[in-house]
Amino acid sequence: MGMTGALEIDVTVSCPAWIEAVPGVEDVCRDAARAACAANGATPASTPASTPAGAEASLVLADDRFMRALNRDYRNLDEATNVLAFANADAAGDDGGDDAPGAPRILGDVVVAYETAAAEAAAEARSLADHLCHLVVHGMLHLLGHGHQTTAEADRMERLESQALFRLGVASPYEDRAER
């Protein structure tokens, strides 16, 4: 598990290519997840409602084959994608649902696909580590209740992503959008 305190982050590396391609990949993921929470208005050491005390999240670094199966089974799309977030529906409730007193709140799971992420990073001339940070931040914001179904939601999520990436020293992929 990650840090002690408000947010525990479990990282599972099921695709060994991640370890070879991104030195310290588990720490990179944990730092990105914490930055997402901080940008959301909650530092990992605090306990505001936006990141409940005792919260847990799971990050899975997978390959395209695994991601394709998830995408097919849960979204009816028979293709790999870069990141999927599976929010725990009970985590959204203000009362903590049926959690036992003192039990951690499970936010959900974020899964990132190696081959797709690596191809995107190369196409965008970004390091894979920086792109991974962005994908983890994006997925964590979904677990924290953010979406991008409307323009307003997408704009808010992009601002939060940019704030989190700034905390990590990673350039926002949205900064040069106006130049395109």
C-alpha positions as CSV (number, residue, x, y, z in Angstrom):
1,M,0.0,0.0,0.0
2,G,0.9,3.6,-0.4
3,M,1.2,6.2,2.3
4,T,-0.3,6.0,5.8
5,G,-3.0,8.5,6.5
6,A,-5.9,9.7,4.5
7,L,-5.2,8.0,1.1
8,E,-3.8,4.5,0.6
9,I,-2.8,3.7,-3.0
10,D,-2.2,0.1,-4.1
11,V,-0.4,-0.3,-7.3
12,T,-0.4,-3.6,-9.2
13,V,1.9,-4.0,-12.1
14,S,0.5,-6.9,-14.3
15,C,2.5,-5.9,-17.4
16,P,6.3,-6.0,-16.7
17,A,7.0,-3.6,-19.6
18,W,5.9,-0.8,-17.3
19,I,8.7,-1.5,-14.9
20,E,11.3,-1.5,-17.7
21,A,9.9,1.7,-19.3
22,V,9.3,3.9,-16.3
23,P,11.8,3.8,-13.5
24,G,10.0,3.8,-10.1
25,V,6.7,3.4,-11.8
26,E,4.8,2.6,-8.6
27,D,6.0,5.8,-6.9
28,V,5.2,7.7,-10.1
29,C,1.6,6.4,-9.9
30,R,1.2,7.1,-6.2
31,D,2.5,10.7,-6.7
32,A,0.1,11.3,-9.5
33,A,-2.8,9.9,-7.5
34,R,-2.0,12.2,-4.6
35,A,-1.6,15.2,-6.9
36,A,-5.1,14.5,-8.3
37,C,-6.5,14.5,-4.8
38,A,-4.7,17.7,-4.0
39,A,-5.9,19.4,-7.1
40,N,-9.4,18.3,-6.2
41,G,-9.1,20.4,-3.0
42,A,-7.9,17.7,-0.7
43,T,-4.3,17.1,0.4
44,P,-3.6,13.6,1.4
45,A,-2.9,14.7,5.0
46,S,-6.3,16.4,5.3
47,T,-9.8,15.0,5.6
48,P,-12.2,17.2,3.6
49,A,-15.3,15.6,2.1
50,S,-13.7,15.6,-1.4
51,T,-11.3,12.9,-0.3
52,P,-12.7,11.0,2.6
53,A,-10.4,10.0,5.6
54,G,-9.2,6.5,5.2
55,A,-9.8,6.4,1.5
56,E,-8.2,3.7,-0.7
57,A,-7.7,3.4,-4.5
58,S,-6.2,0.7,-6.6
59,L,-4.1,1.4,-9.7
60,V,-3.4,-1.4,-12.2
61,L,-0.7,-1.1,-14.8
62,A,-1.9,-3.6,-17.4
63,D,-1.4,-4.4,-21.1
64,D,-3.7,-3.8,-24.1
65,R,-5.0,-7.3,-24.1
66,F,-6.3,-7.0,-20.5
67,M,-7.7,-3.5,-21.2
68,R,-9.5,-4.6,-24.3
69,A,-11.3,-7.3,-22.3
70,L,-12.3,-4.8,-19.7
71,N,-13.4,-2.3,-22.3
72,R,-15.4,-5.0,-24.1
73,D,-17.0,-6.3,-20.9
74,Y,-17.9,-3.0,-19.3
75,R,-18.3,-0.6,-22.1
76,N,-19.2,-2.8,-25.1
77,L,-16.2,-1.5,-27.0
78,D,-14.0,-4.3,-28.4
79,E,-10.8,-2.3,-28.4
80,A,-8.0,-1.3,-26.0
81,T,-8.1,2.2,-24.5
82,N,-5.6,4.2,-22.5
83,V,-7.3,4.4,-19.1
84,L,-10.4,3.1,-17.4
85,A,-11.7,4.2,-14.0
86,F,-14.1,2.0,-12.0
87,A,-15.6,4.2,-9.3
88,N,-17.0,2.5,-6.2
89,A,-20.6,3.6,-6.2
90,D,-20.7,3.5,-2.4
91,A,-17.8,6.0,-2.2
92,A,-19.9,8.8,-3.6
93,G,-22.4,8.8,-0.7
94,D,-21.8,11.4,2.0
95,D,-22.7,9.0,4.8
96,G,-20.2,6.4,3.8
97,G,-22.8,3.8,2.9
98,D,-22.7,0.6,4.9
99,D,-19.0,0.9,5.8
100,A,-18.1,-0.1,9.3
101,P,-17.0,2.7,11.6
102,G,-13.3,3.4,10.9
103,A,-13.2,1.3,7.7
104,P,-11.5,2.9,4.7
105,R,-13.6,4.2,1.9
106,I,-12.8,2.4,-1.3
107,L,-12.8,4.9,-4.1
108,G,-12.3,2.4,-6.9
109,D,-9.8,1.2,-9.5
110,V,-7.9,2.9,-12.3
111,V,-6.4,0.7,-15.0
112,V,-3.8,1.9,-17.6
113,A,-2.8,0.0,-20.7
114,Y,0.9,-0.1,-21.6
115,E,0.9,-0.3,-25.4
116,T,-1.8,2.3,-25.9
117,A,-0.2,4.7,-23.4
118,A,3.2,4.2,-24.9
119,A,2.0,4.8,-28.5
120,E,0.1,8.0,-27.4
121,A,3.2,9.3,-25.5
122,A,5.4,8.7,-28.6
123,A,2.8,10.4,-30.9
124,E,2.6,13.4,-28.6
125,A,6.4,13.5,-28.1
126,R,6.0,13.2,-24.4
127,S,7.8,10.9,-22.0
128,L,5.8,7.8,-21.0
129,A,6.3,8.7,-17.4
130,D,4.6,12.1,-18.0
131,H,1.8,10.6,-20.0
132,L,1.3,8.0,-17.3
133,C,1.0,10.8,-14.7
134,H,-1.7,12.4,-16.8
135,L,-3.6,9.1,-17.2
136,V,-3.5,8.3,-13.5
137,V,-4.6,11.9,-12.6
138,H,-7.5,11.6,-15.1
139,G,-8.6,8.3,-13.7
140,M,-8.4,9.4,-10.1
141,L,-10.5,12.5,-10.9
142,H,-13.1,10.1,-12.2
143,L,-13.0,8.2,-9.0
144,L,-13.5,11.5,-7.1
145,G,-16.7,12.2,-9.1
146,H,-15.5,14.2,-12.1
147,G,-16.6,13.6,-15.6
148,H,-16.3,15.1,-19.1
149,Q,-19.7,14.5,-20.7
150,T,-20.4,18.2,-21.1
151,T,-18.1,21.0,-22.2
152,A,-18.3,22.6,-18.7
153,E,-17.4,19.2,-17.1
154,A,-14.6,18.7,-19.5
155,D,-13.2,22.2,-19.0
156,R,-13.3,21.7,-15.2
157,M,-11.6,18.3,-15.4
158,E,-8.9,19.7,-17.7
159,R,-8.2,22.5,-15.3
160,L,-7.9,20.0,-12.4
161,E,-5.7,17.8,-14.5
162,S,-3.5,20.7,-15.4
163,Q,-3.2,21.7,-11.7
164,A,-2.3,18.2,-10.6
165,L,0.3,17.9,-13.4
166,F,1.8,21.3,-12.4
167,R,2.3,19.9,-8.9
168,L,4.2,17.0,-10.5
169,G,6.3,19.2,-12.7
170,V,4.6,17.8,-15.8
171,A,3.5,20.0,-18.7
172,S,-0.2,20.0,-19.3
173,P,-1.2,18.4,-22.6
174,Y,-3.9,21.1,-22.9
175,E,-1.6,24.2,-22.8
176,D,-1.0,24.3,-26.6
177,R,-4.6,23.4,-27.6
178,A,-5.3,26.9,-28.9
179,E,-2.3,26.6,-31.2
180,R,-3.7,23.5,-32.9
